């Protein structure tokens, strides 16, 4: 619920600032955030103005899906995402879903968007675009989301200790960003330069 005195842009900054804090601060490849469609003007502002302002810092905003009630935005670090999906094992995995090693990151995201909008089944390869460990993404798909060892940012099937460390780091990052925004800091002050 919006408090008195906050603007709609403050509200969307708070939504993105909390849910995408790890990507904004540069400690995670990307985050996905779902935003209500009644914030269409603010979403469009983010997609145009924030990309202009923050692309030079390595932070990008991409709309993955326009659903009936919500819009899904991927907030990502372009260089880190490109480096991750270009790893031979990850690229081999993605090729099974129609991605090509000749595609740019934006072309891959366009293909992911197409698969999200056209597929009956959710394209679970999205996990690699969120920086999840390839082993966990493959296990999630093959086990249909069952039999995991731990659940946090993603369902963990392997390397539980590493995942726990990551989850704690992401939680602390979200708390930091949320606190800074509540103290009146501007969203732009939270964006770390990584490229």
C-alpha positions as CSV (number, residue, x, y, z in Angstrom):
1,X,0.0,0.0,0.0
2,X,1.3,3.4,-0.9
3,X,1.9,5.8,2.0
4,X,1.0,9.5,1.9
5,X,3.6,11.6,0.3
6,X,5.1,8.9,-1.9
7,X,4.9,9.2,-5.6
8,X,4.2,6.4,-8.1
9,X,7.9,6.5,-9.1
10,X,8.9,6.1,-5.5
11,X,6.6,3.1,-5.4
12,X,8.1,1.4,-8.5
13,X,11.6,2.2,-7.3
14,X,10.8,0.5,-4.0
15,X,9.4,-2.6,-5.8
16,X,12.4,-2.9,-8.1
17,X,14.9,-1.7,-5.4
18,X,13.8,-4.6,-3.1
19,X,13.2,-7.4,-5.5
20,X,16.1,-6.7,-7.8
21,X,18.6,-5.4,-5.2
22,X,21.2,-8.1,-5.9
23,X,21.4,-7.2,-9.6
24,X,21.2,-3.5,-8.9
25,X,24.2,-3.8,-6.5
26,X,26.1,-6.0,-8.9
27,X,26.3,-9.2,-6.8
28,X,23.9,-11.2,-9.0
29,X,23.6,-11.6,-12.7
30,X,19.9,-10.7,-12.8
31,X,16.6,-10.6,-11.0
32,X,13.0,-11.0,-12.2
33,X,10.3,-8.7,-10.8
34,X,6.5,-8.8,-11.3
35,X,4.9,-5.3,-11.5
36,X,1.1,-4.7,-11.6
37,X,-0.2,-3.5,-14.9
38,X,-1.8,-0.4,-13.3
39,X,1.8,0.9,-13.1
40,X,2.1,0.9,-16.9
41,X,3.4,4.6,-17.2
42,X,6.0,3.9,-14.5
43,X,7.1,0.7,-16.2
44,X,7.5,2.4,-19.5
45,X,9.6,5.1,-17.8
46,X,11.8,2.4,-16.3
47,X,12.2,0.7,-19.7
48,X,13.2,3.9,-21.5
49,X,14.7,6.3,-19.0
50,X,16.4,3.8,-16.6
51,X,18.0,2.0,-19.5
52,X,19.3,5.3,-20.8
53,X,20.6,6.2,-17.3
54,X,22.0,2.9,-16.1
55,X,23.2,1.0,-19.2
56,X,26.5,2.7,-18.9
57,X,26.8,1.2,-15.4
58,X,26.1,-2.2,-16.9
59,X,22.5,-2.4,-15.6
60,X,19.7,-3.2,-18.1
61,X,15.9,-3.5,-17.8
62,X,14.0,-5.8,-20.2
63,X,10.3,-6.7,-20.3
64,X,9.9,-10.4,-20.5
65,X,6.2,-10.7,-20.4
66,X,3.0,-8.6,-20.5
67,X,0.5,-10.8,-18.7
68,X,-3.1,-9.8,-18.1
69,X,-2.6,-8.4,-14.6
70,X,1.2,-8.0,-14.4
71,X,4.4,-7.3,-16.3
72,X,7.6,-9.2,-15.8
73,X,10.8,-7.2,-15.9
74,X,14.3,-8.8,-16.0
75,X,16.8,-6.5,-14.4
76,X,20.3,-7.7,-15.4
77,X,24.0,-7.1,-15.7
78,X,24.7,-7.4,-19.4
79,X,28.3,-8.4,-19.3
80,X,27.9,-11.0,-16.5
81,X,24.8,-12.5,-18.2
82,X,26.6,-12.7,-21.5
83,X,29.6,-14.3,-20.0
84,X,27.5,-16.9,-18.1
85,X,25.3,-18.0,-21.0
86,X,28.3,-18.2,-23.3
87,X,29.9,-20.9,-21.1
88,X,30.0,-24.0,-23.3
89,X,27.9,-26.2,-21.0
90,X,25.2,-23.4,-20.6
91,X,25.1,-22.7,-24.3
92,X,24.8,-26.4,-25.1
93,X,21.9,-26.6,-22.7
94,X,20.2,-23.5,-24.2
95,X,20.5,-24.8,-27.8
96,X,18.0,-27.5,-26.9
97,X,15.5,-24.7,-26.5
98,X,16.2,-23.0,-29.7
99,X,18.9,-20.5,-28.6
100,X,21.9,-20.1,-30.9
101,X,25.5,-19.1,-30.0
102,X,25.3,-16.5,-32.8
103,X,22.5,-14.6,-30.9
104,X,23.3,-11.5,-28.9
105,X,22.0,-11.3,-25.3
106,X,19.1,-9.2,-26.4
107,X,18.2,-11.7,-29.1
108,X,18.3,-14.5,-26.5
109,X,16.0,-12.5,-24.3
110,X,13.7,-11.9,-27.2
111,X,13.6,-15.6,-27.8
112,X,12.9,-16.2,-24.1
113,X,10.1,-13.7,-24.3
114,X,8.7,-15.5,-27.3
115,X,8.8,-18.8,-25.5
116,X,7.1,-17.3,-22.4
117,X,4.3,-15.9,-24.5
118,X,3.9,-18.8,-26.9
119,X,4.6,-21.8,-24.8
120,X,2.0,-23.8,-22.9
121,X,4.7,-24.9,-20.5
122,X,6.7,-22.3,-18.7
123,X,10.3,-22.0,-20.1
124,X,12.3,-23.2,-17.1
125,X,15.5,-22.4,-18.9
126,X,14.9,-18.9,-17.5
127,X,16.9,-20.2,-14.5
128,X,20.1,-19.8,-16.4
129,X,19.1,-16.2,-17.3
130,X,18.7,-15.6,-13.6
131,X,22.2,-16.9,-12.9
132,X,21.1,-20.1,-11.2
133,X,23.6,-22.9,-11.3
134,X,23.2,-25.0,-14.5
135,X,23.1,-28.2,-12.5
136,X,20.2,-26.9,-10.4
137,X,18.3,-25.7,-13.5
138,X,18.7,-29.1,-15.2
139,X,17.7,-31.0,-12.0
140,X,14.6,-28.8,-11.6
141,X,13.5,-29.6,-15.1
142,X,14.3,-33.3,-15.0
143,X,12.7,-33.7,-11.6
144,X,9.7,-31.4,-12.4
145,X,10.5,-29.3,-9.3
146,X,10.5,-32.2,-6.9
147,X,13.2,-33.7,-4.7
148,X,15.2,-30.6,-4.0
149,X,17.5,-30.2,-1.0
150,X,16.6,-26.6,-0.2
151,X,14.4,-23.8,-1.5
152,X,15.3,-20.2,-1.4
153,X,15.9,-17.9,-4.5
154,X,15.7,-21.2,-6.5
155,X,15.3,-24.8,-5.7
156,X,18.7,-26.2,-4.8
157,X,19.6,-29.8,-5.7
158,X,23.4,-29.4,-5.5
159,X,25.9,-27.3,-3.6
160,X,23.6,-26.4,-0.7
161,X,26.3,-24.6,1.3
162,X,27.2,-22.3,-1.6
163,X,23.5,-21.6,-2.2
164,X,22.9,-20.8,1.5
165,X,25.8,-18.3,1.4
166,X,24.3,-16.7,-1.7
167,X,20.8,-16.5,-0.2
168,X,22.1,-14.8,2.9
169,X,24.1,-12.3,0.8
170,X,21.0,-11.5,-1.4
171,X,18.8,-11.1,1.8
172,X,21.3,-8.6,3.3
173,X,21.5,-6.8,0.0
174,X,17.7,-6.4,-0.2
175,X,17.6,-5.2,3.4
176,X,20.3,-2.6,2.7
177,X,18.5,-1.3,-0.4
178,X,15.1,-1.3,1.3
179,X,16.6,0.7,4.2
180,X,18.3,3.2,1.9
181,X,15.2,3.8,0.0
182,X,13.1,4.2,3.2
183,X,15.7,6.8,4.4
184,X,15.0,8.8,1.2
185,X,18.0,7.8,-0.9
186,X,17.5,8.0,-4.6
187,X,17.3,4.7,-6.6
188,X,20.2,5.9,-8.7
189,X,22.5,6.0,-5.7
190,X,22.0,2.2,-5.2
191,X,23.1,1.2,-8.8
192,X,26.6,-0.1,-8.7
193,X,28.9,0.2,-11.8
194,X,30.0,-3.2,-13.1
195,X,30.7,-2.5,-16.8
